[in-house]
Amino acid sequence: MQTTNTAAKPGNKIRTRRIIWAACKCGAVAKAYDYAALFTYQGTDKFGVSKYAAPRFSRLIDGVSRDISWDYTCPCGRTRKSAIVKGTPSDHKCDARCEASTSGKCECSCGGANHGRSHL
């Protein structure tokens, strides 16, 4: 009798992450974009826990997938600071403070989905 392992093997994971880029000294405004975060499967450790590499972030720009490094630098040449939005869903309704925020924390009903939306 032949047996087969029917357990699903882990694989790469793709998640959406919102990142806010800080305004620059040259006058460039803050921006917020949604990135596809690709977590590459690396195998399992001796305890059977799946391990993944640090995520690689990319987004579509004019129909072409661009790495996050495309947004690292301001047009003036300075390196821009960024923050991954960490949303916590709550009963607080989204308003202008959420949509115009430049921080990485969000506590409102959207759970971070609308955070920094006015900077698109």
trRosetta pair geometry for C-beta under 8 A, 3 or more apart (Angstrom, degrees):
i j d omega theta_ij theta_ji phi_ij phi_ji
10 41 5.5 162 120 -125 97 135
10 44 7.9 119 30 -64 134 97
10 50 4.6 29 20 -115 177 145
11 41 5.4 -107 -159 -21 24 145
12 38 6.2 -5 179 -170 120 89
12 39 6.4 161 -163 82 65 58
12 40 5.4 -21 -112 -116 101 46
12 41 5.4 -111 -68 -10 51 91
13 38 7.6 155 83 -156 48 43
13 39 4.3 -3 58 54 96 112
13 41 7.7 103 -11 -58 79 86
13 52 6.8 -34 24 -118 112 152
14 36 5.6 -12 -167 -173 108 101
14 37 6.9 149 -157 74 52 51
14 38 5.5 -16 -101 -100 80 65
14 39 7.5 -162 -75 19 32 75
15 36 7.7 143 74 -160 32 53
15 37 4.8 -23 66 60 83 106
15 39 7.1 31 5 -12 104 112
15 55 7.6 -68 47 -118 102 146
16 34 5.4 -3 -173 -176 109 108
16 35 7.1 150 -156 76 57 41
16 36 6.3 -38 -99 -101 63 52
16 37 7.1 158 -112 10 10 89
17 34 7.3 152 79 -156 33 60
17 35 5.3 -25 66 63 85 94
17 37 4.6 51 -3 -33 119 126
17 55 7.5 104 -8 117 145 159
17 57 6.7 -76 60 -114 122 113
17 84 5.6 -33 178 -146 120 108
17 85 7.6 162 -179 43 70 79
18 32 6.2 15 -180 -180 101 102
18 33 7.3 177 -148 92 61 32
18 34 5.4 -35 -94 -97 72 67
18 35 7.6 157 -98 15 21 76
18 84 7.3 117 78 -162 53 59
18 85 4.2 -14 84 29 106 128
18 112 6.1 -177 38 156 135 102
18 113 7.5 166 -38 -122 145 30
18 115 6.2 126 113 68 151 104
18 116 6.9 160 162 49 122 121
19 32 7.1 179 90 -148 40 60
19 33 6.1 -14 59 61 85 78
19 35 5.8 16 2 -4 116 123
19 57 7.1 41 -24 -165 146 156
19 68 7.5 40 38 -135 168 120
19 71 7.9 130 99 96 129 151
19 82 5.2 11 177 -179 110 123
19 83 7.0 162 -155 79 67 36
19 84 5.5 -38 -99 -99 79 57
19 85 7.0 -145 -86 -8 26 83
20 30 6.4 8 -179 177 95 113
20 31 7.4 170 -154 90 53 42
20 32 4.6 -20 -102 -98 74 91
20 82 6.6 158 81 -155 45 69
20 83 5.3 -13 57 58 95 89
20 85 6.3 87 -17 -58 102 96
20 101 7.5 -76 -101 111 162 80
20 102 5.9 169 161 -157 138 50
20 103 7.4 57 66 81 155 11
20 104 6.4 -154 35 -84 116 67
20 115 7.4 -84 -54 132 124 100
20 116 4.6 -154 -97 -92 114 162
20 119 6.9 71 -137 66 92 154
21 30 6.2 171 87 -158 62 62
21 31 4.6 4 49 57 112 87
21 32 7.3 -164 17 -75 71 40
21 33 7.7 22 -10 7 108 98
21 71 6.0 -122 -72 162 147 116
21 80 4.9 23 -168 144 106 138
21 81 7.4 140 -157 82 57 43
21 82 5.0 -31 -99 -98 62 90
22 30 5.9 -44 -152 -109 25 94
22 80 5.9 -180 53 -173 80 86
22 81 4.3 19 10 65 133 93
22 82 6.9 -133 -7 -77 81 38
22 83 7.9 76 -50 -7 90 96
22 102 6.6 81 -116 177 64 118
23 27 7.9 -37 179 -170 104 18
23 28 6.4 175 -159 92 63 61
23 29 5.6 -37 -112 -149 99 31
23 30 4.5 -59 -52 -50 78 76
23 102 7.2 -42 -14 -133 93 148
24 27 7.0 -26 81 37 85 27
24 28 4.1 29 32 46 115 103
24 74 4.3 70 -84 -108 158 158
24 76 6.4 167 146 30 146 124
24 78 5.7 144 -148 67 118 130
24 80 6.2 -71 -75 -99 101 95
25 76 7.9 -103 70 75 79 157
25 78 6.8 84 31 -18 100 171
26 74 6.3 155 29 142 128 141
26 75 7.5 -127 93 71 154 84
26 76 3.9 166 -52 -35 160 155
26 78 7.0 178 -16 12 112 125
28 74 5.1 -177 28 -151 155 114
28 75 6.5 148 -80 27 138 97
28 76 7.0 -146 -20 -5 122 107
29 119 6.7 -161 138 -142 105 90
30 102 4.8 -90 -129 -117 169 112
30 116 7.3 -104 134 -147 117 110
30 119 4.8 -56 105 -133 86 141
31 71 7.4 -127 85 -153 135 123
31 119 5.2 -179 -125 150 25 105
31 120 7.2 71 -155 -124 75 22
32 85 7.7 44 -149 -43 117 130
32 115 7.1 -157 -154 111 154 69
32 116 3.2 132 -65 128 157 125
32 117 6.8 -76 77 -72 139 24
32 119 4.4 93 2 73 94 114
32 120 6.2 -57 65 -71 82 61
33 59 5.5 -46 158 -72 128 172
33 71 7.0 -140 22 -85 145 161
33 120 7.4 111 -86 -124 60 74
34 59 6.8 130 88 -114 54 120
35 57 4.1 13 159 -166 146 101
35 58 6.3 130 -162 57 93 22
35 59 4.9 -84 -108 -55 66 100
35 68 6.3 16 -128 -86 150 103
36 57 7.2 147 73 -151 45 51
36 58 5.5 -26 58 66 94 78
36 59 6.7 151 7 -86 78 53
36 65 8.0 -43 40 -141 129 113
37 55 4.0 2 -175 -179 99 145
37 56 7.3 147 -156 67 52 36
37 57 5.5 -20 -98 -94 71 74
38 55 6.1 140 63 -157 40 77
38 56 4.8 -21 57 57 101 91
38 57 7.9 -171 16 -75 74 26
38 58 7.3 11 -7 14 111 105
39 52 4.2 14 170 175 106 141
39 53 6.9 169 -164 60 57 62
39 55 5.1 -44 -77 -92 71 85
40 52 6.4 142 69 -161 40 77
40 53 4.4 0 59 32 99 116
40 56 7.4 38 -24 0 107 109
41 50 6.7 -51 -140 -170 94 110
41 51 7.8 103 -164 81 54 53
41 52 6.0 -45 -100 -104 40 78
42 51 4.5 -57 68 101 112 97
42 52 6.0 165 2 -112 96 20
42 53 5.5 120 -55 -44 116 79
43 50 7.7 -166 119 -142 21 58
43 51 6.0 -4 68 47 60 104
44 47 7.9 -127 166 70 97 51
44 48 5.4 -7 175 -148 137 33
44 49 6.2 145 -155 66 83 31
44 50 5.5 -48 -95 -90 80 45
44 51 6.6 153 -114 1 26 87
45 48 7.3 -53 68 15 64 17
45 49 5.1 -5 35 54 106 89
45 51 5.9 91 -40 -41 90 120
52 55 7.9 20 140 -68 118 69
53 56 8.0 16 107 -28 114 91
56 67 7.1 -56 179 -132 99 95
56 68 7.8 -160 -179 0 57 107
57 67 7.2 92 84 -166 62 58
57 68 3.9 44 85 -50 109 126
58 65 5.0 37 155 178 132 95
58 66 6.1 168 -156 82 86 35
58 67 5.3 -48 -98 -100 91 39
58 68 6.6 -105 -80 -38 41 68
59 65 7.4 174 93 -145 16 61
59 66 6.3 -24 65 58 65 85
59 68 7.7 77 0 -88 92 63
60 63 6.4 4 -174 -112 108 15
60 64 6.9 138 -153 64 65 28
60 65 5.9 -41 -92 -90 63 57
60 66 7.5 115 -133 12 16 82
61 64 5.8 -36 69 65 72 82
61 66 4.6 -1 16 0 120 132
61 70 6.5 -139 -9 146 154 159
66 70 4.0 13 157 -26 127 156
67 70 6.0 135 70 -17 58 91
68 71 6.0 -59 -171 39 58 102
68 72 6.9 80 134 -47 75 90
69 72 5.1 -26 -149 -4 49 124
71 80 7.1 -70 150 56 75 136
71 82 7.7 76 117 -78 115 138
72 79 6.0 -28 164 -142 89 80
72 80 6.3 -178 -176 40 35 87
73 77 6.4 -21 -172 -146 113 28
73 78 7.1 153 -152 79 68 33
73 79 6.1 -48 -98 -100 65 50
73 80 6.8 169 -113 -4 12 92
74 77 6.8 -34 73 34 81 23
74 78 4.8 5 33 58 121 83
74 79 7.7 -139 0 -75 87 3
74 80 5.3 117 -50 -57 89 104
83 103 6.6 -46 87 -178 162 41
83 104 3.1 -117 153 -62 122 118
84 104 5.9 54 70 -150 39 124
85 104 5.4 -147 -98 -155 40 62
85 105 7.7 -176 -151 -66 62 11
85 106 5.8 18 -172 -6 104 122
85 112 4.5 148 139 -161 116 115
85 115 4.8 148 -144 86 144 144
85 116 6.8 -133 -76 8 134 122
86 104 5.9 46 9 147 86 92
86 105 6.0 -22 64 -107 91 57
86 106 7.1 171 82 27 43 79
86 112 6.8 -128 125 -89 11 146
87 106 4.2 -25 -108 75 77 113
87 107 7.6 165 -159 -78 57 34
87 108 7.9 -65 -152 44 100 69
87 110 6.9 -83 -153 105 144 74
87 111 4.0 100 136 162 127 52
87 112 2.1 -122 -49 -25 129 108
87 113 7.0 13 -71 -19 172 56
87 115 6.3 -153 -82 -21 108 137
88 105 7.9 -7 6 -168 104 82
88 106 6.9 171 26 91 64 60
88 107 4.7 -10 68 -107 104 77
88 111 6.7 -114 108 -133 7 69
88 112 7.8 77 0 -37 36 102
89 108 7.7 -45 -137 94 41 31
89 109 6.6 34 -154 -147 79 30
89 110 7.7 -147 -109 81 77 20
89 111 3.9 -22 -68 -80 84 103
90 107 5.0 31 -1 173 136 82
90 108 6.0 -52 53 -108 95 17
90 109 6.7 -84 74 -66 52 48
91 109 6.8 19 -157 -78 20 92
92 107 6.3 59 38 123 136 79
92 108 4.5 -84 94 -118 98 70
92 109 6.4 -147 80 -29 48 77
93 108 6.6 -3 124 -167 11 107
93 109 5.5 -1 -113 -1 41 129
94 98 4.6 -95 -147 60 78 153
94 99 6.7 80 172 -42 106 92
94 108 5.0 113 -80 139 63 142
94 109 5.9 -100 -25 50 82 94
94 110 4.9 40 -65 -18 130 118
94 114 4.9 39 -145 67 152 149
95 98 5.9 106 50 12 48 98
95 99 7.3 -113 118 5 28 99
95 108 7.9 -148 9 -133 70 151
96 99 5.7 -63 -137 49 34 104
96 100 5.5 10 170 0 73 118
96 118 7.7 26 -149 -33 70 148
97 100 6.6 -65 -130 50 19 94
97 101 6.4 47 158 -61 58 95
98 101 5.8 -34 -154 -13 26 120
98 106 6.3 75 -142 -142 95 104
98 108 5.1 -53 -91 12 143 158
98 110 6.8 126 165 31 148 127
98 114 5.7 52 130 99 118 105
98 115 5.8 -83 -180 -100 82 61
98 117 7.9 27 121 12 83 103
99 114 5.6 -48 -87 154 82 101
99 115 7.5 -137 -97 -128 32 21
99 116 7.1 -136 -168 -6 36 3
99 117 4.5 -51 -142 49 88 99
99 118 4.6 83 146 -22 96 101
100 116 7.6 46 -159 -117 9 40
100 118 4.8 -15 -86 45 68 139
100 119 7.5 115 -137 -41 46 90
101 106 6.9 163 66 -91 161 91
101 115 5.7 -46 59 -161 125 81
101 116 5.6 -80 72 -65 76 69
102 116 6.8 95 -97 -105 39 104
102 119 7.4 102 -95 -59 79 151
106 110 7.2 -52 156 78 134 96
106 111 7.1 96 107 169 115 21
106 112 4.3 143 61 -91 140 70
106 115 4.2 -90 -79 -84 146 136
108 111 7.5 -124 75 -42 57 30
108 114 7.7 -63 85 56 130 111
110 113 4.3 -121 172 47 104 91
110 114 4.3 -80 -145 11 177 100
110 115 7.0 -175 94 -32 126 76
112 115 4.7 -36 -151 -2 54 131
114 117 4.7 -42 -168 -28 66 133
116 119 4.9 -41 180 29 86 119
116 120 8.0 119 133 -48 79 69
117 120 6.3 -16 -173 -25 49 110
